[in-house]
């Protein structure tokens, strides 16, 4: 399977690689949630570490000097989702993992749309397009607080 993924990414654009990283986060968060269901703390920790490694990688690659407001919004998203995943793992909470998955999928879907439009020659492949397309209104578990309040991500 790893060899298939490696070959599938050969020739991928930068945006398609970002989408693949988001897919990895989702995959590892699902694995963590399934580990919670099984009561397998070791597997949960391994899956969470891999998801967090990807989030850290994405955060580290942001170009704040070039990206401006969209880079700041993505940076805040990564910090928020990092905290959300830590909380989910600490409490071994499937609903918290599912909330994190929903948030990551939301932004991933925006990146995916940018990739489609880029491949069709219709859109710039920038963080601006992602921020414009993503709906940063995922709510917390109680449904009371949006993740984005006054352009600031909060966990």
N, C-alpha and C positions, 0 to 999 in steps of 0.2 A: 504494500500500500504506500509506503514512504517513497519508493522508487517511482510509482505512478504519479504521486503529487509533485515530485521533483521534476519529472518530464513535463507535466501539465503546466508548470510555471515557466518553462523555458520559452523565451520570446514574449512573455507577458509584459504589459506596460506597467509603469510605476503605480498607476491607480489600481490595476488588476492585482498587483502584489499587495497593496494595502487591503483590498477586499479579501484576499486570501488570509491575511493576518487576522482580520476581524472574524472570518470563518473559523480560524483556529481558536480564538478566544471563546466563541460560542461553543465549539466542540468540547473544549476543556471545561467550560462551566457546566455543560450538560453532564460530563463525566463526574464532576464534583457533586452535582445534585443526585446523580444515580448512586454515588458512593454514600451520600447521606442516607438514602433509602435503605441501603444495605448495612448501614452502621459501620462502614469501613473508613475509619479516620485516616489511615495511612494513604489510601487511594485518593481520598478527598484532598489531603494536603498536597499530594503530587500533582493532581489536576489543577488545583488552585495556583500552585507555584508556576506551572506552565502558562496559565492564563495571565498571571501577573507579569511574567517575563515578557510576554508579547506586549502588554500594556506599557511596560517600562520602555521597551524598544520603540514603540510608536511615539511615546512622549519624548524620548531622547532625540528622535529624528526631526522633531518640529523645528522649523527655522523661524524663531520669533522675530528676528531682525527683518525678515522678508515677508513673513506671513501676516503680520499685522493682527487685526481683530479676529479673523478666522482662526489663526494659529492660537491666539489666546483662548478662544472658545473651545477649541479642541484640547488644549492643555488643561483647561478647567474640567472638561469632560473626562479626560484620562485620570485626573486626580480624584474626581468624584467616583468613577467606576472602580478605581483601585480600592478606595475606602469601602465601597459597597461590597466588593468581593471579600475583603477582609472581614467585614461584619458577618456576611453570610457564612464564611468558613468558621469563624469564631463561635457562632451560635449553631452551627450545623443545621442551617435553615434552608430547606428546599425552596420555600416561597421567596426568600431573599435572593437565592441564586437565580430563580426564574425572573425576578425583577431585573437583576443585572443583565441577564440574557436579553430581555426585551429592550433594554436601553442600548445595548451593544448592537442588536439587530437593527434598531432604528437608524443609527448612524451608519452601519454597514450598508443598509439599503440605499442611503443617500450616496455613498461612495459607488455602489453598484450602478446607480442611475448615471452618475458622472462618467463611469467607465463605458456604459452603453452609448451615451451621447458622444463621448470622445471617439469611440470606434466608428460612429456614424458621421463624425466630422462636424458635429453640431455644437459642442460645448468645450470650454476650456477645462482642463483637468486640474482644478485648483481647490484648495480648501474653501475658498469663497463659495463655490458651487455647492459643496457639501453642507456648509453651514446654512446656506439659503434653503436647501432642500430638506434637511433633517428637521424633524419635529421634536424639538428639545422640551417636550411637555410631558414626558413620562412621569407618572406620579409615584409617590412612595407607597409602601404596603397598605397604609390606611387610606390612601387616595386623597390625602389632605394637602401635601406639599409637592409642587412641581419640582423636578430636578433643576430646572433653570429658573432662577428668580433674579430679575433685574440683570440679566446677562451673566449671572454668576452661578456656576454649577455648585450644587451642594449635595452631600451624601445623605 
